[in-house]
Amino acid sequence: MIDDSRALTIVHTDFHRGWGGQINQVLTSCIGLARRGHRVVLAVPEGGTPAERARAAGITVFGDVRFRGAGKVVSLLRDALALRRLIATEHPDIIHSHGSQDTWAVALANKILPGATHVPHLLTRHNTKRVRDHVFNRWLLGRLIDRLIVVAPEVLDRYRPFVERGLIDPARVPVLPSPLRPDLLDVVPDRQKLRRELQIDDEALLVGTVARLVPDKGQRFLLAAADTLLARGLNLHVVLAGDGSDAAPLQALAAASATLAKRVHFLGYRSDVADITAALDIAVLPSIDCDASSGVVKEALALGVPVVATDIGAARAMLGDGAFGAVVAPADALALAEAIGAVAGQLDQARGRAAAGGVAIRQHYTVERLVAGLEAVYREHARR
């Protein structure tokens, strides 16, 4: 152990060029740690939104990395050499990676290349995607990573083969959930802004989600559920805020349905998340994988918006096992439709449950709790 009063030098790495829940949590951590007096460097690809926002927040950015994936050997080696230079310059106490692309580059620079300095290397797993049980991951988790951190207990289930092999001790895996976005704590959203923009009257039910448009997020199941509800006569509009690889397929899916064509609104990337979420009558998390500590759920409850979520990651726990919102099986459009319909039929009660959930979210999912947890783990591992 080292002196708990000493400021640490911490390097965070992340592969993202665009914006989303993971990189938002990473930058929030960096800002919180810097405010506690630590020197923080964020290694992210130059030219992306994360680099821009980090610099605007006063965080030192190391942009000489690409993080294109372990399979791209030349790019991986280039990143590893760049990180080795960073390590030699900054002499960090801790390196904390957040995705497979950057994690392998850190491992190569820190423990494999000649002259590696063996700085304690921590990895946070932010999603519920399957972790393949192959020799490289066994090597990574057994020899190259000093500590695994997860954002929800459910994430650890994906590491069961590695636990059974004795490569991971689940008792030594901290659970540090993603916090509620700090900019939502005191916000007074304009709940009518989106309806005015889309020219939707107050009589229509407005449901939707703010998330990347990618297959794992399951927006196609929300569209199928909406199609069912519209066929039953429910006056419904759907908003999808976000962009991604699934944008064109989802737009084609909506256009192909006579009932959906004029009832689905693709907003693209938006920064006014609070106004969009607050405008919804029901916020929906239709994910089929990926989400571990969903911002959709936390943000909606914090704003008193009823939630229907699939049983992915910590969604059930955040919703109080159904006390604060509805939980349904993933990849089941009919179940999603039934839950949305049921909530729509009791909106006042649902808003009351969401408000109660919002109190719990604001108390538990705080930046202070995340940063204090990280600092405690860092001090345990930091070099003397």
N, C-alpha and C positions, 0 to 999 in steps of 0.2 A: 504493500500500500504506500501511497505517497501523501505528502502534505495536502490536506483537503482545501487549503486556502490558495494553493498555487494555480495560476491560470494555465490552462492547457492549450496546446496547438492542435486543432482538429481539422482533418481533411475529410470532407464529404464528397462522394462521387455519385453521379446519376447520369444515365444515358439519354434522358429525354431532351428533345428539341422543342416540342410543343408543351402545352400545359395540361394538367390533370390533377387528380387527387394525390397521387404519389409525390410528384415533384412539389406540389403545394405544401405537403407535410414536411418534405426535406428542407425547403426554404424556410418554413416556419420554425423548424428546429434550429437551423443555422442562425436565424435572427435572435431566437430566444437564448441560445448559447452565447452569442456575441454580447447580448445585454448583460449576461452574468460575468462578463469580463474575459471570456476566452477568445483566442484568436481562431477564426474560422475561415477556411478556404473551401470554396465549392468548385469542384472540377466537373464541368459540363461542356458539351460541344459549343463552340463559339457560334454566334449568329442566331441562336434560338431564343425563345421567350424566357427560359429559365435564367440564362446568362444576363439578359437585359434586366429582368426583375431583381435578380440578386444584386447587381451593381446599383440599381436604384435604391435598394434597401441598405446599401453600405457594406455589403459582403464582398470580400475579395474573390474574384473569379479566375480560375485557371482554365482557359479555353482551348489549350493546345491538345485536345483529345477529340476522338470521333465516336468511340464506343459503338462500333457497328456489329459486334457479336463475335463470340469465340470461334465461329466457323470461318471467319475472314482473317486468315493467319497473318497476312502482311499488315493489315490495319491493327490487329490485336497487338502485334509486336511493336508497331509504332507507338500505340497508346501506352504500352508498358514502359517503353524507353522514356516517353514524355513524363510519365508518373514517377519514374525513378529519378528524373531530374527534379521534379517537384519535391520529392521526399528529401533529396540531398540539399535542397535550398531551404525548405521550411522546417526540417527536423520534427515532424509531427509526433505527438504523443499517441495519437489514435488515427486510424483511417477507417472510415465508415462508408461502406458501399450499399447500394440500394437496388441494383438490377443485375441480371446475369451478365450483360455486356460489360459493364464497368467492374463487376466483381472479379471476372477472370483477368482483366487487365491489371487490376490491383494485385491479385494473387501472383501473377507472373512477375510484376515489378518488385514485389515485396518479399517473395519467398522462393522464387525459382531462378530468376536471372542471376548471373554471377555478380557478386557484390551487393546482393539484396540485404537490407538492413533489418528485416523482421520486425517492423512496427506492428503492434497489436491491431488486428484487422477484424472488424465487426461487420456483420451483414444483417440488414433488416429485410424481412420478407413481407411485402405489402399486399399480396394477393393469394387467392386460394387455388391457383393453377397447379396441376400435378407436377411434382418434382420427380423426374425420371431416376430410377434406381440403376444407374450404370457406373462403370468404373471411374469415370471422370468426376461425377458428382460425389462418389464415395471418397475420392481423393481430396476434392475441394472441402467437403464438410468434415472429413476426418483429420486432415493435415494442414490445410491452407487457411481455414477460417478459425479465428480464436473464439468467437462467440456468435451464436445466432440469436436474433431478436425477431419477434413476430408482433403484428399489430392486433391479433385476435387469437384466442386459444384454438379456434377452428383451423387456423393456418398450420398449426403443428401436426394436425392429422395427416397432412400431405407428406410429412417426413417420417411416417411410421416405419417404413423399411429401414431407414437409417437409425432410428431409435432401436429397432429390434437387432440391428447389427452392432449396437453399442457405440456408434459413431456420434450420437447426440444424446445427452442426458436431459430429458424434458424438464427436470427440476431446475436446470441451469439456463433455461430459455426464458428471458424476461418477456412479458406481454406488455407492450407500450402502445396503446391505441392511438390512432390518428385523432387529433383534437378537432373540436368545432372550429371552423374558421374564425379567427379573432375579429375580422371585420363585420361579422354578423352579431356580435354580442350586444352592441348598442344601436344597431341600425333601425331606422324607421322606414320600412319599405313602402313603395307606392304600389298598393295592391291592385290598382286599376290601370296601371301603365300598359301592361301587356294586352288587356282587353281593348283598350283604346287603339293600340297599335294594330291589332288584328281585326278590329271592328266586330268584336264578339260581345253580344249583349249579356246582361247579368243573369238571364234565365238559363243560359247554356251551362252545362257542367264542363269545367276545364280540368283536364288531367294531363299529366306529362312527366318528363324527367329531364334533368340537366346532366348529361354524361357524354363521353366520347361515343361516336357512332361506329361501334365495332361489334362483331358477332357475339362476343362474350357478354356484352351488356344486355342482350336479349330484347332490343326494341321491337324486333319482328313479332314477338309474342304479345307485346302491348298493342301493336297494330291489329293483330288477329283478334285480341280480346275486344278492342274498340269496334271492330267490324261486327262482332257478335252482338254487342250492346246496341249499336246503331240499328241493327236488324230488328232488335226487340223494341225499338221506338224511343230509346233514350236520346235526349238532346245533348249531344256530346261533341267536344272538340279535343283534339290531342295536340300537344306541343312537344317537339323534340328539340332541345337546345344542345348544340355541340356539333363537332365535325369528326370525320374519320373515314376509314376505308369502306364502311358499310353505308355511307350516305347515299350513293347512287342506287344500290340495290333496294334500300328502304324507300327511296322516292319512287322507284319503279313499282314496288309492291303497293304503295298507297295509290299511285295513279291507276293501277290496274283494277282497283275496286271502285265501283260506281258510288258506293256509300262512303268510302274513305276519301275519295279524291279531293273534296272541298272541305274536309273536316280535319285534315292533318296538316300541321304547320311546322315546317323545318326552319328553325331560326338561325342555324349556323353557330359558330362560336360566339358566345356572349360573355361580357364581363359583369353585367348587371344581374348576377345570380340571385341576389336577395329579392329583387323586384319580380323576377320570373317565378321563383319558387313561391313567393307570397301570393302571387296571382292565382295559383292553382287551387282548385277545390280539393283535389287529391293528387299527391305526389306518388309516383310509382317507381319502384326499383324492380325492373323485370329481369335482372341478370340471371344468367345460367351458369356463370363461373366468374372468377376474377375478384369480385368485390369482397373484401375482408372486413373493412371498417368503413362502411359506405358513408360518403359525404352527403349523398342524396337523403338518406334517412336522418342523419344528425341535423342537417340544415332545415329540412322540412319541419321536424319536431320543434326545433328552436324557434321557428316562426309560427308555430301553432297550426301547421297544415297537416291534415290527415294523411296517413301513409298506408300504401299497400306494397308489400315487399316480398320477394321470393326468399326462401330459406337458404341464404348464401352467407357464409362467413358469420359475422356477429350481428346480422340483421335481426334475428329473433331476440337476442339478448338486448339490443338497443330498444326494441319494441316491447320490452317487458314481457316476453313470451306471449304476446298478443294483447297485453293490457293497454298499450299505447297506440297500437295499430294492427293491421291485418297481415298475417304471414301465410304464404301459400307455397306449394312445391314449385321448384323451377321448371322451365320448359313446358308449362301446362297453361295454354292460352285460355281454356275454358275455366280453370280454377281462378285465373287472374280476372276474367270477366265477372265471375260470380262474386268475387271479393270486392271489386270496384262497384258493382251494382249494389251490393249490400251496404257498403259505406255511403254511397250516394243516397240511399234511402234513409240514412240516419246521420246526416251531415253535422247537425248541431252536437249530438253526442260524440261523434268522431272528433270534432274539433276540441271538445273538452278533454278527451283522452290524449290527443296530440299535445295540448297545452301542458298536461301533467307530465308527459314524456319529455317535453322541452325543458322543464325544470330539472329533471334527472340528467339530461344531456348536458346542460350548462354547468351542472355541478361536477360531473364525472369526467367529461371529455374536454379537459382544459390544456392549454399550452403549458401552463406551469407544471402540471403533473407529468406531461411528456418530457419536458426539458429536465426536470429534476430526476426523472428516471434515467434518462440518457447520461446525465452527469454522474450519477452513482455508478453506472456500469463502466463508464470511461475511467473513473478514478480507480476502480478495481483492477483495470487492465493496463493503465498508463505506465510507461516506463519510468524507472527511478531516475 
